[in-house]
């Protein structure tokens, strides 16, 4: 299975100053996936230890195999990334030198048809990142009210035709004709006027995104995860986050802005020591993937990269 980690060299460059701070640095790979970023980090820094988290048991199985050469320098935990504080506490770790988030759906999840993430392949309506628990997309589609469906399609997919799609989903399920990703993609297509379907790529993209977010509670988890991750950083430690859609990026941007803002009242000539920000931007704003990387890895096209550093205890 081909796996191309997004922004690999740039992420390592951003984490490097924090890794080089101490003799035995620890990095949390909060979205381990198949282990691409972790493998390169462990290869470049022989004194580095990584704690890798993932909610996807299939990804964990592959990552274990990919990272077996590093022995106990990599500890892999089946957990969602809003559980970082609990995972570190269980390991008696008080803080870490860096944390990396590579958000969204992984290459493996998209490429394995039966996971149900891709609208281009016919598959069961699953979409769970952790297939050991939680509601499937099919269960949501067959039990949510029109109001609930409309809300998630509008809120998480920014879908202008959310109400019509929700209406047609309810019609289809009442006639037992909503059983696969192909059925759903067809319902979406038939709910959107032809002129609107001619731009913006596959018309099902927004609906599938919205459902995936709802199934995995991605935004609610992220709202808890970023502030928690920030608190786990040692002084000089860095948090690096890659987001692939605007809703995720907005949450990250807001959390970073909050902790990098000084509490000193405007107009004072000096910074009040007890009001100074404890974090600073490593990247002012955000960065996107290079043209060369997008050409090599099209999934990097929508990526937004942000990073902050803890500058005070």
KAHUMO-V248750 format. One record per pair of residues at least 12 apart in sequence whose ideal C-beta (glycine too) atoms are under 8 Angstrom apart, sorted by the first residue. I is the first residue (numbers start at 0). J is the second residue. D is the distance in Angstrom with one decimal. If there is no record, write none. Layout:
BEGIN
I;J;D + I;J;D
END
This chain:
BEGIN
0;33;7.4 + 0;61;7.4 + 0;106;8.0 + 0;107;6.5 + 0;110;7.0 + 1;106;7.9 + 2;32;7.7 + 2;33;4.7 + 2;35;5.4 + 2;106;5.8 + 2;107;7.3 + 3;35;7.4 + 3;106;7.4 + 3;295;6.8 + 3;296;4.5 + 4;35;3.3 + 4;36;5.0 + 4;39;7.2 + 4;101;7.6 + 5;101;6.5 + 5;241;6.0 + 5;288;6.8 + 5;292;7.5 + 5;296;6.4 + 5;298;6.8 + 5;299;4.7 + 5;302;5.6 + 6;241;6.2 + 6;288;6.1 + 6;292;6.9 + 6;299;6.8 + 6;302;6.5 + 6;304;5.8 + 7;35;6.8 + 7;36;6.4 + 7;39;5.8 + 9;286;7.3 + 9;304;6.7 + 10;36;6.0 + 10;99;6.2 + 10;239;5.6 + 10;241;7.4 + 10;304;7.7 + 11;36;7.8 + 11;39;6.2 + 11;40;6.2 + 11;43;6.6 + 13;237;6.3 + 13;239;4.9 + 13;281;6.1 + 13;282;7.6 + 13;304;8.0 + 13;306;4.9 + 14;26;6.5 + 14;40;7.1 + 14;96;7.9 + 14;97;4.5 + 14;99;6.8 + 14;237;5.8 + 14;239;6.0 + 16;235;7.5 + 16;237;7.2 + 17;96;4.5 + 17;97;4.6 + 17;235;5.8 + 17;236;5.2 + 17;237;4.3 + 17;308;7.2 + 18;40;7.7 + 18;44;5.5 + 18;47;6.0 + 18;96;5.8 + 18;97;6.4 + 20;96;6.0 + 20;233;7.7 + 20;235;4.8 + 20;236;7.9 + 21;96;6.6 + 22;46;6.3 + 23;46;6.0 + 23;48;6.9 + 24;44;7.2 + 24;46;6.8 + 24;47;5.4 + 24;48;7.3 + 24;95;8.0 + 24;96;4.2 + 24;97;7.4 + 25;47;7.7 + 25;48;5.1 + 25;49;7.4 + 25;50;6.7 + 25;92;6.5 + 25;95;4.5 + 25;96;5.9 + 26;40;6.3 + 26;47;6.4 + 26;48;7.6 + 26;49;5.1 + 26;50;7.5 + 26;95;6.5 + 26;96;6.2 + 26;97;4.4 + 26;98;7.1 + 26;99;6.7 + 27;49;7.4 + 27;50;5.0 + 27;51;7.8 + 27;52;6.9 + 27;83;6.1 + 27;86;8.0 + 27;87;7.4 + 27;95;5.5 + 27;97;7.3 + 27;98;4.5 + 27;99;7.2 + 27;228;7.5 + 27;231;7.2 + 28;40;7.8 + 28;49;5.5 + 28;50;7.2 + 28;51;4.5 + 28;52;7.0 + 28;99;5.3 + 29;52;5.3 + 29;80;4.1 + 29;83;6.2 + 29;98;5.8 + 29;99;6.4 + 29;100;4.9 + 29;224;7.2 + 29;228;6.7 + 30;52;7.2 + 30;53;6.6 + 30;80;6.2 + 30;99;7.5 + 30;100;5.6 + 30;101;4.6 + 30;102;6.6 + 30;105;7.9 + 31;51;3.6 + 31;52;6.1 + 31;53;4.2 + 31;58;6.8 + 31;59;7.1 + 31;62;5.3 + 31;75;6.5 + 32;53;6.5 + 32;55;7.9 + 32;58;5.4 + 32;62;6.9 + 32;101;6.6 + 32;105;4.7 + 32;106;7.7 + 32;107;7.1 + 33;58;6.1 + 33;61;5.2 + 33;62;5.6 + 33;65;6.0 + 33;105;7.2 + 33;106;7.5 + 33;107;6.0 + 34;51;6.8 + 34;61;7.5 + 34;62;3.8 + 34;65;4.5 + 34;66;4.8 + 34;73;7.8 + 35;65;8.0 + 36;99;6.0 + 36;101;6.7 + 37;49;5.0 + 37;51;5.6 + 37;62;7.6 + 37;66;6.3 + 37;73;6.3 + 38;65;6.2 + 38;66;5.9 + 38;69;7.8 + 41;66;7.2 + 41;69;4.8 + 41;72;5.9 + 41;73;6.4 + 47;72;6.9 + 48;72;5.2 + 48;73;7.5 + 48;74;7.5 + 49;72;6.8 + 49;73;5.0 + 49;74;7.4 + 50;73;8.0 + 50;74;5.0 + 50;76;6.6 + 50;86;6.7 + 50;87;7.3 + 50;90;7.2 + 50;92;7.7 + 50;95;7.7 + 51;66;7.7 + 51;73;6.1 + 51;74;7.0 + 51;75;4.7 + 51;76;7.0 + 52;76;5.3 + 52;78;4.8 + 52;79;7.5 + 52;80;5.6 + 52;82;7.3 + 52;83;6.9 + 52;86;6.5 + 53;75;7.5 + 53;77;6.9 + 53;78;7.7 + 54;77;7.1 + 54;78;6.9 + 54;79;4.7 + 54;80;7.9 + 54;128;5.0 + 54;129;4.1 + 54;215;7.8 + 55;105;7.3 + 55;107;7.8 + 55;108;6.9 + 55;128;5.1 + 55;129;6.1 + 55;130;7.6 + 56;77;6.4 + 56;129;7.0 + 56;130;6.8 + 56;131;6.1 + 57;107;7.0 + 57;111;7.6 + 57;130;7.3 + 58;105;6.4 + 58;107;5.9 + 58;108;7.7 + 59;75;5.8 + 59;77;6.0 + 61;107;7.0 + 62;75;6.2 + 63;75;6.0 + 74;90;7.4 + 79;129;7.4 + 79;220;5.8 + 79;224;7.9 + 80;100;6.6 + 80;220;6.9 + 80;221;8.0 + 80;224;4.7 + 80;228;7.6 + 81;220;4.7 + 81;221;7.6 + 81;223;4.1 + 81;224;4.0 + 81;227;6.3 + 83;98;7.1 + 83;224;6.7 + 83;227;5.6 + 83;228;5.4 + 83;231;5.9 + 84;227;5.0 + 84;230;7.0 + 84;231;6.3 + 87;231;5.9 + 94;231;5.8 + 94;232;6.2 + 94;233;4.1 + 94;236;6.8 + 95;231;5.6 + 95;232;6.7 + 95;233;6.5 + 95;236;6.2 + 96;232;7.8 + 96;233;5.8 + 96;235;7.2 + 96;236;4.9 + 96;237;7.5 + 97;232;7.7 + 97;236;5.8 + 97;237;5.0 + 97;238;7.3 + 97;239;7.0 + 98;228;4.8 + 98;231;6.6 + 98;232;6.9 + 98;236;7.7 + 98;237;7.8 + 98;238;4.9 + 98;239;7.4 + 99;239;5.1 + 99;240;7.8 + 100;224;7.5 + 100;225;7.9 + 100;228;7.4 + 100;238;7.7 + 100;239;7.2 + 100;240;4.4 + 100;241;6.7 + 101;241;4.9 + 102;217;7.8 + 102;221;7.1 + 102;240;7.0 + 102;241;6.2 + 102;242;5.0 + 102;243;6.2 + 102;247;5.2 + 103;242;7.3 + 103;243;4.1 + 103;244;6.9 + 103;247;7.0 + 104;116;5.4 + 104;128;7.7 + 104;211;6.4 + 106;298;6.7 + 108;128;6.8 + 109;298;8.0 + 113;125;7.5 + 114;126;7.2 + 114;130;7.8 + 115;135;7.8 + 115;136;6.2 + 115;180;5.4 + 116;207;7.2 + 116;211;6.3 + 117;180;7.1 + 117;207;7.8 + 118;180;6.1 + 118;183;7.5 + 118;184;4.6 + 118;201;6.0 + 118;203;4.0 + 118;204;6.7 + 118;206;8.0 + 118;207;4.9 + 119;201;7.3 + 120;180;6.8 + 121;179;5.4 + 121;180;5.9 + 121;181;3.9 + 122;179;6.4 + 122;180;4.9 + 123;135;7.7 + 123;137;6.8 + 123;179;6.4 + 123;180;7.6 + 124;136;4.3 + 124;137;3.5 + 124;140;6.3 + 124;177;7.9 + 124;178;7.5 + 124;179;6.5 + 124;180;6.1 + 124;183;6.6 + 125;137;7.1 + 126;207;7.8 + 126;210;5.9 + 126;211;4.9 + 126;214;4.6 + 126;215;7.4 + 127;214;5.7 + 127;215;6.7 + 128;215;5.0 + 129;215;7.8 + 133;214;6.8 + 133;215;7.4 + 134;214;6.3 + 135;214;6.8 + 136;183;8.0 + 136;210;4.8 + 136;211;7.4 + 136;214;5.3 + 137;178;7.7 + 139;210;6.6 + 139;213;6.1 + 139;214;6.5 + 140;168;5.8 + 140;172;6.6 + 140;177;6.1 + 140;183;7.0 + 140;210;7.4 + 141;172;5.1 + 141;177;7.1 + 145;162;7.8 + 145;165;5.0 + 145;166;6.4 + 145;169;5.8 + 148;161;7.7 + 148;164;7.6 + 148;165;3.8 + 148;168;5.9 + 148;169;7.5 + 149;161;4.9 + 149;162;5.1 + 149;165;4.4 + 151;209;5.1 + 151;210;7.1 + 151;212;7.5 + 151;213;4.6 + 152;164;5.8 + 152;165;6.3 + 152;205;7.3 + 152;206;5.9 + 152;209;4.9 + 154;209;7.5 + 155;208;6.7 + 155;209;3.8 + 155;212;4.2 + 155;213;6.2 + 155;218;7.1 + 155;246;6.7 + 156;205;3.7 + 156;206;5.6 + 156;208;5.2 + 156;209;3.2 + 156;210;8.0 + 156;212;8.0 + 157;205;6.4 + 157;245;7.9 + 157;246;8.0 + 158;205;4.4 + 158;206;6.2 + 158;209;6.6 + 159;195;7.5 + 160;190;5.7 + 160;191;5.0 + 160;192;7.8 + 160;195;7.2 + 163;190;4.5 + 163;191;7.6 + 164;186;6.9 + 164;187;5.7 + 164;190;4.4 + 164;191;7.6 + 164;206;6.1 + 166;190;7.7 + 167;186;5.0 + 167;189;6.7 + 167;190;4.9 + 168;183;7.7 + 168;186;6.0 + 171;186;5.5 + 180;207;7.8 + 183;203;7.0 + 183;206;7.0 + 183;207;7.7 + 184;201;7.7 + 184;203;4.2 + 184;207;7.9 + 187;202;5.5 + 187;203;4.5 + 187;206;4.9 + 188;202;5.5 + 188;203;6.8 + 208;244;6.7 + 212;246;7.5 + 217;247;7.3 + 218;246;5.9 + 218;247;7.1 + 218;250;6.6 + 221;247;6.1 + 221;250;5.2 + 221;251;7.6 + 222;250;5.7 + 225;238;7.8 + 225;240;7.2 + 225;250;6.6 + 225;251;5.9 + 225;254;4.2 + 225;255;7.9 + 226;254;5.8 + 229;254;6.9 + 229;258;5.8 + 229;278;6.9 + 229;307;7.5 + 229;309;7.8 + 232;308;7.9 + 232;309;4.3 + 233;309;6.8 + 234;309;5.4 + 234;310;7.1 + 234;311;6.6 + 234;312;5.5 + 235;308;6.8 + 235;309;6.6 + 235;310;7.8 + 236;308;7.0 + 236;309;5.1 + 237;281;6.2 + 237;306;6.0 + 237;307;7.0 + 237;308;4.9 + 237;309;7.8 + 238;306;6.7 + 238;307;5.5 + 238;308;7.9 + 239;281;7.9 + 239;304;7.2 + 239;305;7.6 + 239;306;4.6 + 240;304;7.3 + 240;305;5.1 + 240;306;7.3 + 241;302;5.3 + 241;303;7.3 + 241;304;5.3 + 242;302;7.2 + 242;303;5.1 + 242;305;7.5 + 243;298;7.8 + 243;301;4.9 + 243;302;5.6 + 243;303;7.6 + 244;301;6.5 + 248;285;7.1 + 248;303;4.7 + 248;305;7.6 + 251;305;5.5 + 252;285;7.4 + 252;305;6.8 + 255;278;7.6 + 255;280;7.1 + 255;305;6.0 + 255;307;5.2 + 258;276;6.8 + 258;277;6.7 + 258;278;4.4 + 258;307;7.0 + 259;276;5.2 + 259;278;4.9 + 259;279;5.9 + 259;280;5.7 + 259;307;6.2 + 260;276;6.0 + 261;274;6.3 + 261;275;5.9 + 261;276;5.0 + 262;274;3.6 + 262;275;7.6 + 262;276;7.5 + 263;275;6.9 + 275;311;6.6 + 276;310;7.5 + 276;311;7.9 + 277;309;6.1 + 277;310;6.5 + 277;311;4.5 + 277;312;7.3 + 278;307;4.9 + 278;308;6.6 + 278;309;5.6 + 278;310;6.4 + 279;307;6.7 + 279;308;5.6 + 279;310;4.9 + 280;306;7.5 + 280;307;5.8 + 281;306;3.9 + 281;307;6.0 + 281;308;5.2 + 282;304;6.8 + 282;305;5.9 + 282;306;4.9 + 284;305;7.9 + 285;303;4.4 + 285;304;6.0 + 285;305;5.0 + 286;303;7.4 + 286;304;4.4 + 286;305;7.9 + 287;302;6.3 + 287;303;6.3 + 287;304;7.2 + 288;300;6.8 + 288;302;5.1 + 288;304;8.0
END
